[in-house]
Structure formats: structure tokens, C-alpha cells
Amino acid sequence: MLTSAPRGTKDILPGQSRHWQTIEDTIRQICREYGYEEIRTPIFEHSEVFHRGVGETTDIVQKETYDFQDRGGRDLTLRPEGTAPTVRALLEHKLYAGPLPVKVYYIGPMFRFGRPQAGRLRQFHQFGIEVFGSASPRVDAEVIAMAMDFYQRLGLKKLQLLLNSIGCPKCRPGHRQALQEFLQPKATELCGDCQKRLDRNPMRVLDCKNERCQELSQGAPTTVGYLCDVCADHFASVKELLEAAGVEYTLDDRLVRGLDYYNKTAFEIVSTDIGAQSSIGGGGRYDNLVETLGGPSVPGIGFGLGLERVLLTMENQGLLESDSRELRNIFIAMAGEGTAPVAFGLAQTLRKKGLSVELDYLERSLKAQMKTADRFHAPYVVIVGQGEVERGVITVRTMGTGEQREIPLGEATEILSGLF
């Protein structure tokens, strides 16, 4: 149907876009304060970037990517997440050869095929940050604290930060073997996906949303019980730094995240105000991803926060203005023949001064124009009347008090600019 957006996509209408701009302004402000610079990668990449980066065993690659061939026969994929493309850009432009750490952020659309529901679209938007070149737990703590700081600036409440360590290639094999031994007797009762994961990546069984799989994996060996000394010390430092910064967290030894590239620190932020899809963001460390994609050994860590879910949480918590109408600084009303050129010229001059100015475009009565000015919440209305123009003046009405005064037309720009 040509009059409907594709399933799983959503138009962002003029009144709604103002909420998006508020979030984006907050993102850019917090990134400036934390020292992150913006990176913009293509919306589609070579499919191998995600197959090797995100992982062949993930639900994203197996079930959710939008894959296609271009006219040259190249396998391409609409980006389902932002980390792998950012690593690809890091390698292509050798950003790792410059000053370290490299700290970048991105805002943009991502694409995953799935069943659309509240807070989960097939085209969704994500705010993400990535840090390359430091293995220090201080970076882990900064990334996590920054995510929570972002939510707090937007006014979100009742959020829970879940924290875990999933180890490294040195300690992961011990946990893998113990987990396989625990799950093997129950293998036939696991869902089809988890039966495949049991051999390829058994840790992902802990992340399965199937209720029966969750029941069968209760009491399974956890990653924190198999951490090597390096990973244990790293995790202890992350927790200590978060506590020093006043960032509250809850340990969740079943948290493994849904992407294969994570190691050591993993975290997720959840809300109770958006229904079943409770996660509104998360991330973790990925010290081996750059090597996996063909680069040198460069540690990394980052997060990805879903903006639709942020907006849904804000709406459910009453943090979005119900009035979607944009405020104007000044509304210029016209009354009489020959006033339009004066009004239009004045509007353009004021706009060049940085003011938001609205005019009447439907040739309505002065009474109707005043109602329109009120709809735009304009604190001042400039009335350009035929008689006043002939005398070289215009009328300025203060909407809050109803007070009116005449000012010289030649001084209008200076006087009106001085009101703001």
C-alpha cells in the first residue's frame, strides 16, 4: 500500500522531531564534555564486516540482517549495529596509528528484520560510542558512567544498570566446557537455536529469551566463577570506579549480551516502563574485534543505546511535552493593502538576526491571525497595519499582558532584536 510506511518503519512527524532534536542536542553536548568526536559511516557495508565482526552464531546475522547484492554482484548488508562499521573505518583510515585512545560517537539508523513491537522497529536509531586503544578499567567505567549520565540528563528514572564480566579467551574455555557439560543432558529440551548454540557458542544459551531454555539453564555455571586473575582484577577495578563515581549497579552473572565480539566487561541498562523489551541500551568491551576484522591488536569498548526506546521510556514517564507546537519568537500580523512587503521584509531581517518569526500565509483576518500567534506561543505580535505603515510605525503587542505600543518602522529590527 503506497500510503503506508513499510512494516517495522515509522515516520517521525514535525511535532515529534522536536523531541528527537532535544535528544540529539543532549548527545552532542555530553560527547563534547567527555571528549568524543562524531564519526559517520555508510548505511550499508560489505556483508563480511558483520559476519566476521558481529558473529555467525548471533541471531542478528542468522535471522535479522538485510542482505542484498548490488548490480556488481557484491554482497552488502544494511548495518544492524554501529560497532563493526566503526572498526572497519578505524582500520581503513588507520586511526589507531594516531593519538590514543580514539574516542568517537555516532547517531543514525540501523536495520534488523524482526517482529515489530513497542520499542522495536526494523529501522531504528542508535546512539553509540566507541573507544579504541586502551585496556584500562577506567575506560570501562567512563563508558558506563557516560551512558547513565545521558539518561539522567534526559530525566529518566527507574533505570537499572546490570553488570557482568564474561572473561577473555584465556578463561572462557573453562567456562565453555563446564557449561556444555551442564547443558548436554538437557540438550533435547532446548529450543532449536540453543541446540545449535550448544556446540558453537554455549554461552549464548544463557541469553535465550525462550522461557523453557531459561528454566533449563537455571543453576548453570557462570562466567564470573571462571575468571582468570587478570579478568577478575579488571572487573574489581571497574566496580570500584563506578562506586567512586556514585553509579549504582546490579551484578547479573547471566548477562552475556547478544554479540559474539564481547569480552570482559558487559553491561545493560533496563527500564520497567517500556514493556517486554526492557533493555534501552548496553555495551561492553571487545578487545579482539579489531584483530578479527584484520587489524592489529587494539582493545576497544563501547555502547549502543536505542533512541526509540529512550523516547518510549520518556513518554511513559511523562517527560515529553504534550504540546507539539513549536514556539516562535515573533508573529507578524498584517492588516490592510500594501502591508505584505513591509511585513515580509521585516521577517527576513529578524530571521537573519537569529529570531524565529512566523507570518500569515492564508490572508486571514487580523482576529484569526492573533489566534494563530497564540497557537505558536509567540510572546510578541507585530501588527503591520496600513495606516501605521503610512505613518512609519508598527505596533508591538506583548501577548502575556496585552500591552501594545507603537515603534518606528526604521528602528524595528533593533528594538525587536533587543527583546530577546
C-alpha positions in Angstrom: 0.0 0.0 0.0 1.7 3.2 -1.2 0.1 5.3 1.6 1.6 3.3 4.4 5.2 3.1 5.5 6.8 -0.4 5.3 6.1 -2.6 8.2 8.6 -2.0 11.0 9.3 1.6 10.0 7.9 4.8 11.3 7.6 8.4 10.1 8.9 11.0 12.5 6.4 13.8 12.1 7.2 17.5 12.6 5.8 17.7 16.1 7.7 14.6 17.1 11.0 15.6 15.5 11.4 18.3 18.2 11.8 15.5 20.8 14.4 13.8 18.7 16.3 17.1 18.3 16.3 17.5 22.1 17.8 14.1 22.5 20.4 14.7 19.7 21.4 18.0 21.3 21.9 16.3 24.6 24.0 13.6 22.8 26.3 16.2 21.2 26.6 18.2 24.4 27.6 15.2 26.5 30.0 13.9 23.9 31.8 17.3 23.8 32.1 17.2 27.5 33.5 13.6 27.6 35.8 14.2 24.6 34.1 12.2 21.9 34.1 13.2 18.2 31.5 12.2 15.7 32.0 9.5 13.0 29.6 8.8 10.2 29.8 5.5 8.4 27.8 4.3 5.4 24.4 2.8 5.9 25.4 -0.4 4.2 28.7 -2.3 4.4 30.2 -5.4 2.8 28.4 -8.3 4.4 31.6 -9.8 5.7 32.1 -6.9 8.1 29.1 -8.1 10.1 29.5 -11.9 9.5 33.1 -11.7 10.9 32.6 -8.9 13.3 29.1 -9.4 14.9 29.5 -13.2 14.7 28.0 -16.0 12.6 26.2 -17.6 15.6 24.3 -14.4 16.6 20.6 -14.0 15.9 21.4 -10.8 14.2 23.5 -12.4 11.4 21.5 -15.6 11.2 18.0 -14.1 11.2 17.9 -10.3 11.2 20.2 -8.7 8.7 19.0 -7.1 5.5 21.4 -8.7 2.9 21.4 -7.9 -0.8 23.6 -8.0 -3.9 24.2 -4.8 -5.8 24.4 -4.7 -9.6 28.0 -5.6 -9.5 27.3 -8.9 -7.6 28.8 -7.6 -4.3 27.3 -8.9 -1.1 26.1 -6.0 1.0 24.2 -5.6 4.3 22.3 -2.7 5.8 24.1 -2.0 9.1 22.3 -3.8 12.0 24.6 -2.1 14.6 27.4 0.5 14.7 30.5 -1.1 16.2 31.7 -3.3 13.3 31.4 -0.4 10.8 33.3 1.9 13.1 36.1 -0.7 13.5 36.2 -1.0 9.7 36.6 2.7 9.4 39.3 2.7 12.1 41.2 0.1 10.0 40.7 1.7 6.6 41.9 5.1 7.8 44.5 3.8 10.3 43.0 5.9 13.1 44.8 3.6 15.5 48.1 5.0 14.3 47.4 8.4 15.7 47.0 9.6 19.3 45.3 7.1 21.5 42.7 6.5 22.8 40.4 7.1 19.8 37.0 8.3 21.2 34.2 8.5 18.7 30.4 8.6 18.7 27.6 8.1 16.1 23.9 8.7 15.7 22.0 7.1 13.0 19.6 4.5 11.6 20.2 0.7 12.0 18.2 -2.1 10.4 17.2 -5.5 11.7 14.4 -7.8 10.5 12.2 -8.9 13.3 8.7 -8.8 14.6 7.8 -5.1 15.2 6.6 -4.2 18.7 6.8 -1.3 21.1 10.3 0.0 21.1 11.5 -2.5 18.5 11.4 -1.4 14.8 13.0 -2.8 11.7 14.6 0.6 11.1 15.6 2.1 14.4 18.0 4.7 15.6 21.0 4.3 17.8 23.4 6.5 19.7 26.7 4.7 20.2 30.2 5.5 21.4 33.4 3.5 20.8 36.9 3.9 22.5 39.9 2.3 20.9 43.4 1.9 22.2 43.0 1.5 26.0 42.5 -1.7 28.0 42.2 0.2 31.3 39.2 -0.4 33.5 39.0 3.4 33.8 37.7 3.5 30.2 35.1 0.8 31.0 33.9 2.9 34.0 33.8 6.1 31.9 31.7 4.5 29.1 29.2 3.1 31.6 29.0 6.3 33.7 28.5 8.3 30.5 25.5 6.1 29.4 23.9 6.6 32.8 24.7 10.4 32.8 23.0 10.6 29.4 19.8 9.1 30.7 19.9 11.2 33.8 20.2 14.4 31.7 17.0 13.4 29.9 15.3 12.9 33.3 14.8 9.2 33.0 14.0 7.4 36.3 13.6 3.8 37.5 16.6 2.5 35.4 18.7 -0.5 36.4 22.3 -1.0 35.4 23.1 -4.7 35.0 26.8 -5.5 35.1 28.9 -8.7 34.4 32.2 -9.9 33.2 32.3 -12.6 30.6 36.0 -13.3 30.7 38.6 -13.5 27.9 40.0 -16.1 25.5 42.2 -17.4 28.4 39.4 -18.1 30.9 36.5 -18.6 28.5 37.3 -22.2 27.5 37.0 -23.4 31.1 33.5 -21.9 31.4 32.6 -23.2 28.0 33.4 -26.8 28.9 31.6 -26.6 32.2 28.5 -25.0 30.6 28.4 -27.7 27.9 28.6 -30.4 30.5 25.8 -28.8 32.4 23.5 -28.4 29.4 24.3 -31.5 27.4 21.9 -33.8 29.4 19.1 -31.3 28.7 20.0 -30.7 25.0 16.9 -32.3 23.5 14.7 -30.0 25.6 16.4 -26.8 24.4 14.9 -24.8 21.6 16.3 -25.4 18.1 18.5 -22.3 18.2 20.1 -23.3 21.5 20.7 -26.8 20.4 22.9 -25.3 17.7 24.5 -22.8 20.1 25.4 -25.7 22.5 28.3 -26.7 20.2 29.2 -23.4 18.6 28.7 -20.8 21.4 27.1 -22.3 24.5 27.3 -19.0 26.5 24.5 -17.7 24.2 22.1 -20.2 25.7 22.1 -18.0 28.8 20.9 -15.1 26.7 18.0 -17.0 25.1 14.5 -15.5 25.7 12.7 -18.8 25.4 11.2 -19.5 28.8 11.9 -23.2 28.7 15.6 -22.5 27.9 15.7 -20.1 30.8 14.4 -22.7 33.1 16.8 -25.4 31.8 19.8 -23.1 32.3 19.0 -22.1 35.8 22.0 -23.0 38.0 24.3 -23.2 35.1 28.0 -22.3 35.6 28.5 -18.5 35.4 31.4 -16.6 33.7 32.4 -14.9 36.9 33.1 -18.2 38.5 35.8 -18.9 35.9 37.5 -15.6 35.5 41.3 -15.6 35.3 43.2 -13.3 37.7 43.6 -10.6 35.0 39.8 -10.5 34.3 38.9 -10.7 37.9 41.2 -7.8 38.8 39.9 -5.8 35.8 36.3 -6.4 36.9 37.0 -5.5 40.5 38.5 -2.2 39.4 35.5 -1.4 37.2 33.2 -1.9 40.1 35.4 0.2 42.4 35.5 3.1 39.9 31.7 3.0 39.4 31.2 3.1 43.1 33.6 6.0 43.5 31.5 7.9 40.8 28.3 7.1 42.6 27.0 4.9 39.8 24.7 2.2 41.2 24.7 -1.2 39.5 23.4 -4.7 40.0 25.5 -7.7 39.3 23.9 -10.1 36.8 26.0 -13.2 36.3 23.7 -14.4 33.4 24.3 -11.3 31.4 26.3 -12.2 28.2 25.0 -9.7 25.6 23.9 -10.8 22.1 27.0 -10.3 20.1 30.0 -12.6 19.8 32.7 -10.0 20.0 32.3 -9.0 23.6 34.9 -10.0 26.3 35.5 -8.9 29.9 33.0 -6.1 30.9 29.4 -6.4 29.7 26.5 -4.2 30.8 22.9 -3.4 30.0 20.5 -0.7 31.1 16.9 -1.7 31.5 13.7 0.1 32.2 10.4 -1.2 33.7 8.4 1.4 31.7 8.5 0.0 28.1 7.0 -3.4 28.4 8.7 -6.7 27.4 11.6 -5.0 25.5 13.0 -3.7 28.8 16.6 -3.1 27.5 17.1 0.5 26.4 20.9 0.2 25.9 24.0 -1.7 26.7 27.5 -2.5 25.6 30.8 -3.9 26.7 34.5 -4.5 25.9 35.7 -6.1 22.7 39.5 -6.3 22.8 39.8 -8.8 19.9 37.3 -7.3 17.4 39.9 -5.2 15.6 42.1 -8.3 15.0 39.1 -10.3 13.9 38.5 -7.8 11.2 42.1 -8.0 10.0 43.8 -5.2 12.0 46.4 -5.0 14.7 45.8 -5.8 18.4 43.8 -2.7 19.5 41.5 -3.0 22.6 38.0 -1.4 22.4 34.9 -0.8 24.3 31.6 1.0 23.6 27.8 1.1 23.9 24.7 1.3 21.8 21.6 3.0 23.0 18.3 2.6 21.2 16.7 6.1 20.7 13.2 4.8 20.1 13.3 3.0 23.4 14.6 6.1 25.1 11.7 8.1 23.7 9.2 5.5 24.7 10.5 5.5 28.2 10.4 9.3 28.3 6.8 9.2 27.1 5.7 6.6 29.6 7.4 8.6 32.4 5.7 11.8 31.4 8.9 13.5 30.2 7.7 14.6 26.8 5.7 17.8 26.3 2.2 17.0 25.2 2.0 20.2 23.1 4.0 19.5 19.9 3.7 23.1 18.6 6.9 25.0 18.1 7.4 28.3 19.8 8.0 31.4 17.7 9.7 34.5 19.0 7.6 36.8 16.9 4.4 36.6 14.9 3.9 39.3 12.3 0.2 40.1 11.5 -0.9 42.2 8.5 -3.9 44.4 8.2 -4.7 46.3 5.0 -3.5 46.7 1.5 0.2 47.1 0.8 1.4 45.7 4.2 2.8 42.4 2.9 6.1 43.7 1.5 6.8 45.5 4.7 6.0 42.5 6.9 7.9 40.1 4.7 11.0 42.4 4.6 10.9 42.8 8.4 10.5 39.0 8.9 13.6 38.3 6.8 15.7 40.9 8.6 14.7 39.5 12.0 15.4 35.9 10.9 18.9 37.0 9.9 19.3 38.2 13.5 18.6 34.6 14.7 14.9 35.1 15.7 12.1 32.6 14.9 9.5 34.6 13.0 6.1 33.4 11.6 3.8 35.2 9.2 0.2 34.8 8.0 0.2 33.0 4.6 -3.6 32.5 4.2 -4.7 36.1 4.1 -6.8 35.7 7.2 -8.5 38.4 9.3 -6.5 40.2 12.0 -8.5 38.3 14.7 -7.7 35.0 13.0 -4.1 36.0 12.8 -4.0 36.7 16.5 -5.3 33.2 17.2 -2.6 31.8 15.1 0.0 33.8 17.0 -1.3 32.3 20.2 -1.1 28.8 18.7 2.6 29.4 18.1 3.1 30.7 21.7 4.6 33.8 20.3 5.4 36.2 23.2 5.2 39.2 20.8 3.0 40.0 17.9 4.0 42.7 15.4 1.0 44.3 13.7 1.7 45.8 10.4 -1.3 48.0 9.6 -1.9 50.1 6.5 -2.4 53.3 8.5 0.6 52.7 10.7 2.8 52.0 7.7 1.8 55.2 6.2 2.8 57.0 9.4 6.1 55.0 9.5 5.3 52.9 12.6 4.3 49.4 13.5 2.5 48.1 16.6 4.1 45.6 19.1 1.7 43.6 21.3 3.0 41.7 24.4 0.8 38.7 24.4 1.3 37.9 28.1 -0.1 41.3 29.3 -2.0 42.6 26.3 0.1 45.8 26.3 0.6 47.5 22.9 2.9 50.2 21.8 4.0 51.7 18.6 7.6 51.8 17.5 9.3 53.5 14.5 9.5 51.2 11.5 13.1 52.2 10.8 14.1 51.1 14.3 12.0 47.9 14.4 14.8 45.5 13.8 17.0 46.9 16.6 14.1 47.2 19.1 12.6 43.8 18.4 16.0 42.0 18.5 16.6 43.6 21.9 13.6 41.9 23.3 15.4 38.5 23.3 
